[in-house]
Amino acid sequence: MHSDQIQIVDNVIQSRHSVRAFLNQPVEVQTIKDILTVASRAPSGTNTQPWNVYVVTGTKRDELIKRVSNAQIELFQKPELAEHYKETFAYYPEKWISPFIERRRENGWGLYGLLNIQKGEKEKMAAQQLRNFRLFDAPVGLFFTAHKSLGIGSKMDISMMIQNVMIAAKARGLDTCPQAAWNHFHPIVLEVLGAPEDQELICAVALGYADPNEVVNTFITPREPVENFAKFLD
C-alpha cells in the first residue's frame, strides 16, 4: 500500500467520531446499500455472517422514535418501570472500577460541560438523554440484530461489521453515532421493525450528515497512548 493510501485510510479512521446532531438531509438508498456491501466484508467466525440490518427511514423511523421516546419519558417519570426495560445482555459492568470509571466520568462531564449542563440538573440531563431516541435527528437509523441461538462471538463479529459501516460512511462524507441505549427498549424496537421472535437487538447506529453548526459535534473523546495499553514482547 502506498503512503498516500495509508494516509487516506488513517485519516478516515481518525476523523470518525460520534456525532450527536444531524442535518435534515436525506441519504440516498444506494449509498446505504454501498456502505452495507463494503461493511459485510467484516470477518466472522467460520463465515457465519450473523448480522441482520434494519434500515429505518421516513414514517417507520418516526413511529419508532415516537414509541421509544414516549417509553423513555414514562421511565424518567416512573423509575420503577426499569424492570420492564432490561437489556438482553450486559453492555456495561455491574460495578465500575478504575481506570474505566474515571474515563466514563470524564466523557460524561466533558459532553455535559460543552452543553452547559451542570451536575444535578436532572431535567436537562433527561432531555439530552432523550436525544438518543430521536437518533439525534439523523434521517437514517440502522438497527443490528442477531439470531438468539448465537454466542458472544457473533456479537464480536457484528461489532466489526458496525465499525466497517462507520468507516465506509465517513469515507462518503457521512457521519454516525453507535447507540447501545436503544437496547433497553428492545421489545418495542423489534416489534416496530417487524423482526422475528428469534432475533436479538445488538446495537443501533444513527446515520446522516453532521450539522457543522452544533457545538456538540465538536466533542472529541481522548485516547490513551499506545504505551498505556500495548505490551511489545520480543
C-alpha positions in Angstrom: 0.0 0.0 0.0 1.4 3.4 -1.0 1.9 6.1 1.6 -0.9 8.2 0.2 -3.3 5.3 0.5 -2.2 4.7 4.1 -2.8 8.4 4.9 -6.3 8.3 3.4 -7.3 5.2 5.4 -5.8 6.6 8.6 -7.5 10.0 8.1 -10.9 8.3 7.7 -10.5 6.2 10.8 -9.1 9.1 12.9 -11.7 11.6 11.8 -14.6 9.3 12.8 -16.3 10.3 16.0 -19.8 10.0 17.5 -22.0 12.8 16.0 -24.9 13.9 18.2 -26.6 16.4 15.9 -27.5 15.8 12.2 -28.9 17.8 9.4 -32.3 17.2 8.0 -30.8 15.9 4.8 -31.8 12.5 3.3 -29.3 9.8 2.5 -29.7 8.0 -0.8 -30.7 4.4 -0.6 -28.0 3.3 -3.0 -25.4 5.0 -0.8 -26.6 3.0 2.2 -26.5 -0.2 0.1 -23.0 0.6 -0.9 -21.9 1.1 2.7 -23.5 -2.2 3.8 -22.0 -4.1 0.9 -18.5 -2.9 1.8 -19.1 -3.4 5.6 -20.2 -7.0 5.0 -16.6 -7.9 4.3 -16.1 -7.9 8.0 -14.7 -11.1 9.4 -17.0 -13.6 11.2 -16.3 -16.9 12.9 -16.5 -19.7 10.3 -18.1 -17.1 7.9 -21.4 -17.2 9.8 -22.1 -13.6 8.8 -24.5 -13.3 11.8 -25.7 -9.7 11.1 -29.1 -8.6 10.2 -29.6 -4.9 9.5 -32.9 -3.0 9.6 -32.6 0.4 7.7 -35.2 2.7 9.2 -36.2 6.0 7.5 -39.4 8.0 6.9 -42.6 7.1 8.6 -41.2 3.9 10.1 -38.4 6.0 11.7 -40.9 8.5 13.0 -43.0 5.7 14.5 -40.1 4.1 16.2 -38.9 7.4 17.6 -42.3 8.3 19.0 -42.9 5.0 20.7 -39.5 4.7 22.3 -39.3 8.4 23.2 -42.7 8.1 25.0 -41.4 5.0 26.8 -38.2 6.9 27.9 -40.3 9.8 29.2 -42.5 7.5 31.1 -39.5 5.7 32.6 -38.0 9.1 33.7 -41.2 9.9 35.5 -41.6 6.4 36.9 -38.1 4.9 37.5 -39.7 1.7 38.9 -40.6 0.8 35.3 -37.0 0.0 34.6 -37.8 -3.6 35.5 -39.8 -3.8 32.2 -36.9 -2.4 30.1 -33.9 -4.6 30.6 -31.2 -5.3 28.1 -30.9 -8.9 26.9 -27.1 -8.7 27.5 -25.0 -6.5 29.8 -23.2 -3.9 27.8 -21.7 -2.2 30.8 -20.3 -3.8 34.0 -22.5 -4.1 37.2 -19.7 -2.5 39.2 -17.3 0.1 37.7 -13.6 0.1 38.7 -10.6 2.2 37.9 -9.4 3.4 35.3 -12.7 2.8 33.5 -14.9 4.7 35.9 -12.7 7.8 35.6 -12.8 7.6 31.8 -16.6 7.3 31.9 -16.9 10.3 34.1 -14.5 12.4 32.0 -16.6 11.5 28.9 -19.9 12.3 30.5 -19.0 15.6 32.2 -17.0 16.7 29.1 -20.1 16.3 27.0 -22.4 17.9 29.5 -20.0 20.7 30.1 -20.0 21.5 26.4 -23.8 21.6 26.5 -23.8 23.7 29.7 -25.5 21.0 31.7 -24.4 21.2 35.3 -24.3 18.5 37.9 -27.7 17.9 39.4 -29.6 19.4 36.5 -31.7 16.3 36.0 -34.2 17.8 33.7 -31.5 18.9 31.3 -29.8 15.5 31.5 -33.1 13.8 30.8 -33.7 16.0 27.8 -30.2 15.2 26.4 -30.7 11.5 27.0 -34.0 11.7 25.1 -32.0 12.9 22.1 -30.6 9.4 21.8 -34.1 8.1 21.0 -34.6 10.8 18.3 -31.4 9.4 16.6 -30.0 12.9 17.2 -32.3 13.9 14.3 -30.4 11.6 11.8 -32.6 10.7 8.9 -31.5 7.0 9.0 -31.4 4.5 11.8 -29.5 1.2 11.4 -30.6 -1.5 13.8 -28.4 -4.6 14.0 -29.8 -7.9 15.2 -28.6 -11.5 15.5 -30.2 -14.8 16.0 -30.7 -15.6 19.7 -29.1 -19.0 19.3 -25.7 -17.5 18.5 -23.0 -16.9 21.1 -21.0 -13.9 22.2 -18.6 -14.4 19.3 -21.4 -13.3 16.9 -21.7 -10.0 18.9 -17.9 -9.5 18.3 -18.5 -10.2 14.6 -21.3 -7.7 14.4 -19.2 -5.1 16.2 -16.5 -5.4 13.5 -19.2 -5.1 10.9 -20.6 -1.9 12.6 -17.1 -0.4 12.6 -16.8 -1.1 8.9 -20.2 0.7 8.4 -19.0 3.8 10.3 -15.7 4.0 8.4 -17.4 3.4 5.0 -19.9 6.1 5.9 -17.2 8.5 6.9 -15.4 7.9 3.6 -18.6 9.0 1.8 -18.9 12.2 3.8 -21.5 10.8 6.2 -21.3 10.6 10.0 -22.6 8.2 12.6 -23.3 7.5 16.2 -23.3 4.0 17.6 -26.0 3.7 20.2 -26.4 0.9 22.8 -29.1 3.0 24.6 -31.9 1.5 22.3 -31.2 -2.0 23.7 -33.2 -1.3 26.9 -36.3 -0.9 24.7 -35.7 -3.9 22.5 -39.3 -5.3 22.8 -40.6 -2.0 21.3 -37.9 -1.7 18.7 -38.2 -5.3 17.5 -41.9 -5.0 17.3 -41.8 -1.9 15.2 -39.1 -3.4 13.0 -41.2 -6.5 12.4 -38.3 -8.6 13.4 -39.0 -12.3 14.1 -39.0 -13.5 17.8 -35.7 -15.4 17.3 -33.8 -12.1 16.8 -31.9 -10.1 19.5 -31.1 -6.4 19.2 -27.4 -5.8 19.4 -26.9 -2.1 18.6 -28.3 0.9 16.7 -26.4 3.4 14.6 -27.6 6.9 13.7 -26.5 7.8 10.1 -26.6 11.1 8.3 -24.8 14.3 7.6 -23.4 16.1 10.7 -24.7 19.6 11.5 -21.5 21.7 11.4 -23.1 24.5 13.4 -23.9 22.4 16.5 -21.4 22.7 19.3 -22.0 19.1 20.5 -20.3 17.9 17.3 -17.0 19.5 18.4 -16.8 17.0 21.3 -13.9 14.6 20.6 -13.1 12.0 23.2 -9.4 11.5 24.1 -7.5 8.3 23.6 -4.8 6.7 25.6 -1.3 6.5 24.1 -0.1 3.1 22.7 2.3 2.7 25.6 -0.6 2.6 28.1 -2.5 -0.3 26.5 0.0 -2.3 24.4 2.9 -4.6 25.5 5.5 -5.5 23.0 7.1 -8.8 23.7 10.3 -9.8 22.0 
